[in-house]
Amino acid sequence: MGARFALLCLAVTATAGVASAEPLFLSSQEQGSWLAADKELHFAGSLAVAASLRIEGQSRRTAVAAAFGAGIVKEIYDATLKPRRLKRGASWKDLAADLAGALAGVAVVSALDR
């Protein structure tokens, strides 16, 4: 449910961004390298959240949805509230790193549970 709400918020934000002069997502170049420190932080943060939730007994689906949902909320912030001087805009690469980290966190805990 939380991930659905976050996706709905992103869709509303994307629709609102159509009327503004600024694009919702940064250009690929502005998003940086796939191996940038920023992407590593997204990956590690999502991994930690998802793994922690699995350790606490949440389902795999809930753990991934919560960790990825947090990443979506962060990108909504980046696209709407982040100060303009810091390059306002969401990043598909950040979202990909969030999802990869969430899946990795669940996989690590699953492997350790065997």
Secondary structure, DSSP 8 states (H G I E B T S, - for coil): -HHHHHHHHHHHHHHHHHHSSS-SB--TTTT--TTSHHHHHHHHHHHHHHHHHHHTT--HHHHHHHHHHHHHHHHHHHHHTS-GGG---B-HHHHHHHHHHHHHHHHHHHHHT-
